[in-house]
Amino acid sequence: MLDAIPDGEPHPWLYRLTRSYPSRPGKALRPALCLAAAGAFGGRPEDAMPAAVSIELLHNAFLVHDDIVDGSLRRRGHATLSAEFGTALALNAGDALAVLSNRVLRHYAHKLDRDLGDRLQSEFEVMALRTLEGQATELGWRHDDVRDLTPEHYLDLIMHKTCWYTSIHPLRVGALLGSGGTADLRPMVRFGFHLGAAFQIQDDLLNLEGDEREYGKEIDGDLFEGKRTLPLIHLAAEATGADRKIVDRYLGLDRSQRTSDLVEEVRSLLDTYGSIEYTRAYAQGIADTAYDTFEEAFAAAEPGPDVDFIRALIPYMLGRRS
Amino acid sequence: MLDAIPDGEPHPWLYRLTRSYPSRPGKALRPALCLAAAGAFGGRPEDAMPAAVSIELLHNAFLVHDDIVDGSLRRRGHATLSAEFGTALALNAGDALAVLSNRVLRHYAHKLDRDLGDRLQSEFEVMALRTLEGQATELGWRHDDVRDLTPEHYLDLIMHKTCWYTSIHPLRVGALLGSGGTADLRPMVRFGFHLGAAFQIQDDLLNLEGDEREYGKEIDGDLFEGKRTLPLIHLAAEATGADRKIVDRYLGLDRSQRTSDLVEEVRSLLDTYGSIEYTRAYAQGIADTAYDTFEEAFAAAEPGPDVDFIRALIPYMLGRRS
């Protein structure tokens, strides 16, 4: 991945920044999914490697911009780019990572059969727009202080914001390239949705009760931001009386008004109302459905270690600590 | 251009924002250059229209992000997206405009001869990286409070930050598409540089002495930001004694510390030291050179209204009020 990022000038203000997140240890979940899906549909790793690199570069671009928007301080165990270099240089570096992702993709698409290359680029565009639409909705909920959200609203949100680029897209692109364009990509949407939803819901939980060193981000960061996570949506629906007033007031505050004391108060209400337990059970239900949709999506795949790896990601999503 | 932007959901938080700047009256200088260059090299307007739309969409993406970074309040006579919707939603909308620009380009590239389509996409990548490199350098100068800048540093900066995407790229892409890939694009770099430099230097001047209504941005905005414009670089080199101390101190401040009184003080020093006059003369020198490089770049072009239009842009750059 680092080979795809120039190392020239202006190094201290651009390329040093673009190389930063990709140099930090990460799970590389998305490229791993893409390569395994390619293998499952008869391809070799090199068939999907440039696409996998492009996915991970775009993921890094999203992370840089998300960290600005969320005011996050820690990413993969180090300072965020925005915390270290300020909003302006970080924003610009995120833009550059998106261009570099696109460049890797185009170089590879040009080597493929023309229609296959065009389908590949089209998959990336759809994914990028889905993700930005989801991000806009989540930000919009906070911007307009939208209330009365249900788990269904949440699932629709994360379908766009998380699932498409975390799982649906890597699976579709891997299967597309591994099969040389013959695989049916439609069942990847359902399976990828369940896999990605399990990932995102576990992320909501880790943000509340993870180990900061393993997790790599600030614990309770979502609460400080007022992010409408599944536990918070549950609490907002269930809290009654004085607790209800506390939660309602909390949701309406700006980030700068959310003190540690307030965050602790809401955090403890999440326990009182069983919102953590609810979320854990919900994630389990999603994961159980993921097994069924997995069978459907990989019915035509070749049994072997790639298929086994992808199936094993379902329980991994709920068991992960980072 | 608006046809290239979806009008669906989430409308209030994404697509309404992406349609905002493209709906405001603008000069459309970049697409006009691209279309004229295509005509000058034997093409029809429709040969270059999708590329011209893609350029303008990317320009709008840059504007949205620039307005965040610069903390600007006004753009094309209305509130900036960041002023109206906040940093988060604006940043996300800028990202979406870049994806939409890319989508328009890819759809068109797919219809062209394959190598020509690939050259077209490659031109866009080079342009995007040049621009981001230039932006990084300008931001880096302010971030690290770089001093002792000369007009040569400034020209190198605006070559990257402004000229490539404002003039060099539209000219190259227009000539590429109009000629079906046969035109020599190299002389476009020199001419485009001079044309774009005249544009940027005039922008530095308009920012100091334009009419806010015509100009569409805040007057003295660059001074508040501490942007290293040509007039300011001249002043920093020329000021002596107590004035020197004022300027030095000013450069080292954060934006939030630059009060209206301080800005007014520096603004008046720009008059005292002839920095405005110097800049105006410098722009004239650049424009005069532009005529020579124009002849070189369009030696093989077909004489006619398109060539005349491009030549007429040279004096336009210095005469414009908006």
Chai-1 contact restraints between the chains, C-beta under 6 A:
chainA,res_idxA,chainB,res_idxB,connection_type,confidence,min_distance_angstrom,max_distance_angstrom,comment,restraint_id
A,P10,B,E133,contact,1.0,0.0,6.0,A-B,restraint_1
A,P10,B,A136,contact,1.0,0.0,6.0,A-B,restraint_2
A,P10,B,T137,contact,1.0,0.0,6.0,A-B,restraint_3
A,P10,B,G140,contact,1.0,0.0,6.0,A-B,restraint_4
A,W13,B,A136,contact,1.0,0.0,6.0,A-B,restraint_5
A,W13,B,G140,contact,1.0,0.0,6.0,A-B,restraint_6
A,L14,B,E133,contact,1.0,0.0,6.0,A-B,restraint_7
A,L14,B,A136,contact,1.0,0.0,6.0,A-B,restraint_8
A,H65,B,L91,contact,1.0,0.0,6.0,A-B,restraint_9
A,V69,B,A88,contact,1.0,0.0,6.0,A-B,restraint_10
A,A88,B,V69,contact,1.0,0.0,6.0,A-B,restraint_11
A,A88,B,L139,contact,1.0,0.0,6.0,A-B,restraint_12
A,L89,B,L139,contact,1.0,0.0,6.0,A-B,restraint_13
A,L91,B,H65,contact,1.0,0.0,6.0,A-B,restraint_14
A,N92,B,L132,contact,1.0,0.0,6.0,A-B,restraint_15
A,N92,B,Q135,contact,1.0,0.0,6.0,A-B,restraint_16
A,N92,B,A136,contact,1.0,0.0,6.0,A-B,restraint_17
A,D95,B,L132,contact,1.0,0.0,6.0,A-B,restraint_18
A,A96,B,L132,contact,1.0,0.0,6.0,A-B,restraint_19
A,V99,B,A128,contact,1.0,0.0,6.0,A-B,restraint_20
A,V99,B,L129,contact,1.0,0.0,6.0,A-B,restraint_21
A,R103,B,E125,contact,1.0,0.0,6.0,A-B,restraint_22
A,R106,B,Q121,contact,1.0,0.0,6.0,A-B,restraint_23
A,H110,B,D118,contact,1.0,0.0,6.0,A-B,restraint_24
A,D118,B,H110,contact,1.0,0.0,6.0,A-B,restraint_25
A,Q121,B,R106,contact,1.0,0.0,6.0,A-B,restraint_26
A,E125,B,R103,contact,1.0,0.0,6.0,A-B,restraint_27
A,A128,B,V99,contact,1.0,0.0,6.0,A-B,restraint_28
A,L129,B,V99,contact,1.0,0.0,6.0,A-B,restraint_29
A,L132,B,N92,contact,1.0,0.0,6.0,A-B,restraint_30
A,L132,B,D95,contact,1.0,0.0,6.0,A-B,restraint_31
A,L132,B,A96,contact,1.0,0.0,6.0,A-B,restraint_32
A,E133,B,P10,contact,1.0,0.0,6.0,A-B,restraint_33
A,E133,B,L14,contact,1.0,0.0,6.0,A-B,restraint_34
A,Q135,B,N92,contact,1.0,0.0,6.0,A-B,restraint_35
A,A136,B,P10,contact,1.0,0.0,6.0,A-B,restraint_36
A,A136,B,W13,contact,1.0,0.0,6.0,A-B,restraint_37
A,A136,B,L14,contact,1.0,0.0,6.0,A-B,restraint_38
A,A136,B,N92,contact,1.0,0.0,6.0,A-B,restraint_39
A,T137,B,P10,contact,1.0,0.0,6.0,A-B,restraint_40
A,L139,B,A88,contact,1.0,0.0,6.0,A-B,restraint_41
A,L139,B,L89,contact,1.0,0.0,6.0,A-B,restraint_42
A,G140,B,P10,contact,1.0,0.0,6.0,A-B,restraint_43
A,G140,B,W13,contact,1.0,0.0,6.0,A-B,restraint_44
